[in-house]
Amino acid sequence: MSVKLHGTLWTSWATLALAASLGTALANDATHPLDGLTASEHEAVLEILKADGKLTDASRFPLVALSEPEKAMVKAWKAGDPIPRSVVAIVKEGPKSFRAEIDLTGEAITSWGEAEGESMVLLEEFIGAMELALGAPEMVAGLEKRGLTPDDVFCLPLTAGAFGGDDEAGRRLMKVPCYVNPTGSNFYAKPIEGLFATVDLNGKEVLAVTDTGVVPVPEDPWGYTAEELKARFGGLRPEMKPQTVSAPEGANYSIDGSTVSWDIWRFHYRIDKRPGLVLSMIDVNDRGTWRPVLYQAHLSEVFVPYMDPDQGWYWRTYMDSGEYGFGIFMSPLTPGVDCPKDATYLDITLSDDMGKPFPVPGAVCVFERAIGDPAWRHFEIFAQTPDNPVPAEGRPATELVMRYASEVGNYDYLIDYVFQQDGGMRIGVGSTGLDAVKGVASKSMKDPTAEADTRYGTLIAPNLVAPNHDHYFNFRMDFDIDGEANDFMKARMVPTTPADDVPRRSMWTLERSMPKTEKAARSQINPASPAMYHIMNRNVESGLGHNPSYMLMPHGSFAYGQMMVEDPPVRRNAYIENQLWITPYNKDERYAGGEYAFQSSGDDTLMTWTDQDRAIDNRDIVAWYTVGFHHVPRMEDWPVMPMHWSTFMLKPFNFFPHNPAITIPAVQ
C-alpha cells in the first residue's frame, strides 16, 4: 500500500533532505572545540564506521552529536591550537541499537557497545508506523465502519510513553491515530476519534488496533492560510502601517565562526540534534575584563502530559526533546514573521537517518531590537527652574536575541536567548501552533453530551475538544561565575516584627542558607515560598566585598507539578517536582530525562542523580531550571494558538560594582 504524505510534517523533512541530496551549501570545517559537526565530519563518521565493518545496509542513525572535550581543555584552548574532535553516534540495526564513540582526529572508534536504552525516533520509523497501521485489516475495518478507506486518511505515529507493562519489554512502541485527509491547511481538524493502532517499531508489526466506538468526524476544515481566512470571514482586518525592527546602518554584533560578540557579551553557539541550540563560554565584559558567567546553557528536556484518561489519550505523555529531538525538528525561519527581516539567518547542518549531512537553511536568527523602553532613567524635580527645565536623564534599552523554532508535531516552539545591556539574560520558550484535538459528539455546550465530552478539556469548535495538558521545559545551565568553584545560595524572605519603639508592626528580612549537598538543595526549593536563588563565587570579592553572583528569577508562568510522583510518566520526568535543581558538574549528565528517553523507566534522570546526595559546595555546579504552563485550552486557541511565552531571568547580583547600563551612550 502506498501512503500519501500530502503536506504533513514530513514535507519539511522531505524538502530539506532533498536539498541535501542536491548539494546544498554545507558548513566549513570546525574552528573551535565546541563547534557543531560539519558536513565533512558527518561523512567522516560514516567512513570510519564502514571501514571498521560496523555498518550494513540496515544501519540507521537516530543520533550523531559532538562529544565535547573535557572542560579544562576547552578553557585552555586558544586559536591556532589543535582541535580535538570526537563524536557519539547511536547506530540502530533492526531491533538493536549500538552506541559508538569515534575519534575523528585519530580516525578511530574508541568505544562500541549495545545501547542501554531506546534512542530518538527515526523519520523512517514514522513513515513505517503509518504504513503498518493503514495496512492492518482491523484498522481498515474500523475505517469502513466510519465510511472511510485508507486512501481517505493519514495517520500520525506518536510515542506511546512507558507504563512498566510486560508488553513493553523488548519493544519500541508507538500509537497511531488517524485523521481525515485535509481539504486545506489544517491537518488536525478532523480526527478519527476512538480508533488507533499500537505498533512495535522493532518487530515492524501491528500489535493491536483499538476501536472504542464511532465518534462523529468534525466537518469544518478550519484552515488558517490568508486565502482560507478571507473566504471564511469575507476578508481580513485592514493592513497596518509597517512597524519593523530594522538595522539601517548595520548590526552592532559580529559573528566570527561560531562566536557571537555584542555590546558587553560574547558567547559560542552550536546546534545538536536533540536540544537544538547550545550556547557555551558565555562571558561578560566588566570595564575591559572578560568575566565568565556560564560555561554552557541549553534545553534539557520537554515534557507534555495530557490529562484525559480516555484509551486514546492517557498515554500521550510526550518527551519532545528526548523522544523526537528539538534540533532535528528545527525549521527554516521566515523573515518578517519569525524574526525581523534585517536579522542574520544562520544555516545549520545535522544528520539524517542514514547519517548523511542534513542542512537546514536559516534555522537560527540573530538580531538586535530597541525595545522602546528605557534601560534606566531619572527625572530630577529639584533641578528644575522656570527658566531652565532639565529633561530626564536616561538611556534607551537594546537587547540581542538568538532564536530558533522547532515544530514537534502540532506544536511550534520558539526558543529565545536574550542578552541585555544591564548584564542580565532572559531565556524563554514561545508556544504556538495547533492544539491537539479530540473528536466528540457535542457541537455546543448546550448539547446533552457536552458535560461528559468536556470533563477533561474545552469544546473549542463543533465536534472538537482540546484536552487539558501541561508544558514543562527544563534548561541545563552550567554556571562558572568568575570561575568553576561556585555555591548555591537561597535567600528566603521571612516576616519579622520590629522592636517595640518602632511603630511598624511587620516587615520582612532575608534568611540565607547555603546547602552543601544535592538533597539539601532539593529540600530548599519551594516555589510557594518567596525566595531568591543565587549561584555565587565565595572565592572572589566584588564591589564592596560582596561575593559575585547571578540570580535565577521567574519571569513568566510556571507549571507546578499536579501529578503523583508514582505516576509512570512522572517517574520519567521527576524534575517537574522542583522548579530548580543543583548538581555537581558531570560531563555525561546533560538531559534531565536521561540519555535514553524513549520508553525509559526513570532510572537515569535528574531525580536519581541527586539521590546520590553529592557535595555541591565550593565546586563546579550545574543548575536545572523548569518553566512552563498548565494549558487549559480556550476557543481563542483555535485554529492556531496565539504565542504564549514561558520565561525566566538570570540577573547579576553584586557581580558588577554599579549598574553596567550606566555607560550606554546618550541619544544624540
Secondary structure, 3 states (H helix, E strand, C coil): CCCCCCCCCHHHHHHHHHHHHCCCCCCCCCCCCCCCCCHHHHHHHHHHHHHCCCCCCCEEEEEEEEECCCHHHHHHCCCCCCCCCEEEEEEEECCEEEEEEEECCCCEEEEEEECCCECCCCHHHHHHHHHHHHHCHHHHHHHHHCCCCHHHEEECCEECCCCCCHHHCCCCEEEEEEEECCCCCCCCCCEEEEEEEEEECCCCEEEEEEECCCCCCCCCCCCCCHHHHHHHHCCCCCCCCCCCCCCCCCCCCEEECCEEEECCEEEEEEEECCCEEEEEEEEEEECCEEEEEEEEEEEEEEEEEECCCCCCCCCCEEEHHHHHCCCCCECCCCECCCECCCCEEEEEEEECCCCCEEEEEEEEEEEEEEEEEEEEEECCHHHCECCECCCCEEEEEEEEEEEEEEEECCEEEEEEEEEECCCCEEEEEEEEECCCCEECCCCCCCCCCHHHHCCCEEEEECCEEEECEEEEEEEEEEECCCCCCEEEEEEEEEEECCCCCCCCCCEEEEEEECCCEHHHHHHHCCCCCCEEEEEECCCCCECCCECCEEEEEECCCCCCCCCCCCCHHHHHCHHHHCCEEEEECCCCCCCCCCCCCECCCCCCCHHHHHCCCCECCCECEEEEEEEEEEECCCHHHCCCEEEEEEEEEEEEECCCCCCHHHHCCCCC
